[in-house]
Structure formats: structure tokens, C-alpha cells
């Protein structure tokens, strides 16, 4: 199982709708609104990092209001 975190920037005023939409995705295990450089952070769990990358591109980036994402891959030691 691989874990990744995605920092998300959203259009002003769409924080709650993006939070609700991403939180409802089946592969998202945690989500939090943020203050600072990013608006939202979500934790993803998937079979491997390739799957996480695909889920970010195909699912998270397609949520209305998402401007950009930054994916952080957790180390598998």
C-alpha cells in the first residue's frame, strides 16, 4: 500500500465545495482545509505510486474549483 499527500490550491470561494468533493472520493482517507500557501491537503492510499499519480490526474484535478496540485509521495523504506 502506498500513501501520498496532495496539496491543493482552489479558486477563491470554492474551498468548501472542493473539500466536500475530494473527501467523498473512495481513495481519500483524510482531508483538511489549510491556512497558508495551500488551501487543502488530502491523504491518498492506493496500491502503488503509479496509481496515486493516476488518481490525482484523473480524479482530483478534475474537481471543479481545483487550480493546481502538488503531490508528496511517502517514502517506502
Short mmCIF file of the C-alpha atoms (twelve columns), coordinates in Angstrom:
data_MODEL
# 
_entry.id   MODEL 
# 
loop_
_atom_site.group_PDB 
_atom_site.id 
_atom_site.type_symbol 
_atom_site.label_atom_id 
_atom_site.label_alt_id 
_atom_site.label_comp_id 
_atom_site.label_asym_id 
_atom_site.label_seq_id 
_atom_site.Cartn_x 
_atom_site.Cartn_y 
_atom_site.Cartn_z 
_atom_site.pdbx_PDB_model_num 
ATOM 1  C CA . UNK A 1  0.000   0.000  0.000   1 
ATOM 2  C CA . UNK A 2  1.347   3.423  -0.984  1 
ATOM 3  C CA . UNK A 3  0.460   6.711  0.669   1 
ATOM 4  C CA . UNK A 4  0.632   10.189 -0.766  1 
ATOM 5  C CA . UNK A 5  -0.473  13.646 0.272   1 
ATOM 6  C CA . UNK A 6  -1.813  16.182 -2.186  1 
ATOM 7  C CA . UNK A 7  -1.623  19.913 -1.527  1 
ATOM 8  C CA . UNK A 8  -4.399  21.659 -3.424  1 
ATOM 9  C CA . UNK A 9  -4.977  25.276 -4.399  1 
ATOM 10 C CA . UNK A 10 -8.534  26.228 -5.288  1 
ATOM 11 C CA . UNK A 11 -10.451 29.125 -6.777  1 
ATOM 12 C CA . UNK A 12 -11.390 31.692 -4.120  1 
ATOM 13 C CA . UNK A 13 -14.706 30.789 -2.531  1 
ATOM 14 C CA . UNK A 14 -14.648 27.140 -3.602  1 
ATOM 15 C CA . UNK A 15 -12.778 25.759 -0.593  1 
ATOM 16 C CA . UNK A 16 -15.777 24.009 0.961   1 
ATOM 17 C CA . UNK A 17 -17.092 22.514 -2.281  1 
ATOM 18 C CA . UNK A 18 -13.644 21.163 -3.220  1 
ATOM 19 C CA . UNK A 19 -13.168 19.834 0.310   1 
ATOM 20 C CA . UNK A 20 -16.535 18.029 0.153   1 
ATOM 21 C CA . UNK A 21 -15.884 16.613 -3.325  1 
ATOM 22 C CA . UNK A 22 -12.381 15.333 -2.570  1 
ATOM 23 C CA . UNK A 23 -13.350 13.961 0.851   1 
ATOM 24 C CA . UNK A 24 -16.010 11.815 -0.798  1 
ATOM 25 C CA . UNK A 25 -13.544 10.086 -3.152  1 
ATOM 26 C CA . UNK A 26 -13.093 6.431  -2.117  1 
ATOM 27 C CA . UNK A 27 -9.280  6.537  -2.134  1 
ATOM 28 C CA . UNK A 28 -9.051  9.643  0.091   1 
ATOM 29 C CA . UNK A 29 -8.515  8.590  3.708   1 
ATOM 30 C CA . UNK A 30 -8.232  12.092 5.224   1 
ATOM 31 C CA . UNK A 31 -8.733  15.698 4.149   1 
ATOM 32 C CA . UNK A 32 -8.180  19.042 5.874   1 
ATOM 33 C CA . UNK A 33 -8.633  22.689 4.983   1 
ATOM 34 C CA . UNK A 34 -5.473  24.753 5.449   1 
ATOM 35 C CA . UNK A 35 -4.373  28.323 6.047   1 
ATOM 36 C CA . UNK A 36 -1.277  29.455 4.184   1 
ATOM 37 C CA . UNK A 37 0.204   28.698 0.774   1 
ATOM 38 C CA . UNK A 38 -2.234  25.846 0.068   1 
ATOM 39 C CA . UNK A 39 -5.968  25.587 0.653   1 
ATOM 40 C CA . UNK A 40 -6.433  21.868 1.222   1 
ATOM 41 C CA . UNK A 41 -4.456  18.710 1.927   1 
ATOM 42 C CA . UNK A 42 -5.732  15.216 1.213   1 
ATOM 43 C CA . UNK A 43 -4.226  11.852 2.068   1 
ATOM 44 C CA . UNK A 44 -4.467  9.163  -0.609  1 
ATOM 45 C CA . UNK A 45 -3.971  5.441  -0.269  1 
ATOM 46 C CA . UNK A 46 -3.543  3.195  -3.296  1 
ATOM 47 C CA . UNK A 47 -1.781  0.057  -4.459  1 
ATOM 48 C CA . UNK A 48 1.317   1.915  -5.700  1 
ATOM 49 C CA . UNK A 49 2.623   5.389  -6.536  1 
ATOM 50 C CA . UNK A 50 1.616   5.000  -10.161 1 
ATOM 51 C CA . UNK A 51 -1.980  4.554  -9.047  1 
ATOM 52 C CA . UNK A 52 -1.741  7.609  -6.813  1 
ATOM 53 C CA . UNK A 53 -0.417  9.700  -9.711  1 
ATOM 54 C CA . UNK A 54 -3.260  8.492  -11.940 1 
ATOM 55 C CA . UNK A 55 -5.886  9.229  -9.281  1 
ATOM 56 C CA . UNK A 56 -4.555  12.766 -8.819  1 
ATOM 57 C CA . UNK A 57 -4.573  13.492 -12.546 1 
ATOM 58 C CA . UNK A 58 -7.880  11.801 -13.373 1 
ATOM 59 C CA . UNK A 59 -9.938  12.477 -10.238 1 
ATOM 60 C CA . UNK A 60 -8.624  15.278 -8.050  1 
ATOM 61 C CA . UNK A 61 -7.585  17.674 -10.811 1 
ATOM 62 C CA . UNK A 62 -10.994 17.262 -12.447 1 
ATOM 63 C CA . UNK A 63 -12.871 18.528 -9.370  1 
ATOM 64 C CA . UNK A 64 -14.435 21.908 -10.229 1 
ATOM 65 C CA . UNK A 65 -12.540 24.697 -8.467  1 
ATOM 66 C CA . UNK A 66 -9.145  22.973 -8.303  1 
ATOM 67 C CA . UNK A 67 -6.451  25.271 -9.703  1 
ATOM 68 C CA . UNK A 68 -3.313  23.209 -9.089  1 
ATOM 69 C CA . UNK A 69 -1.954  20.320 -7.067  1 
ATOM 70 C CA . UNK A 70 1.346   19.245 -5.566  1 
ATOM 71 C CA . UNK A 71 1.706   15.559 -4.742  1 
ATOM 72 C CA . UNK A 72 4.004   14.401 -1.942  1 
ATOM 73 C CA . UNK A 73 4.926   10.724 -2.055  1 
ATOM 74 C CA . UNK A 74 5.593   8.990  1.244   1 
ATOM 75 C CA . UNK A 75 8.822   7.022  1.450   1 
ATOM 76 C CA . UNK A 76 8.518   3.250  1.421   1 
ATOM 77 C CA . UNK A 77 11.543  2.083  3.388   1 
# 
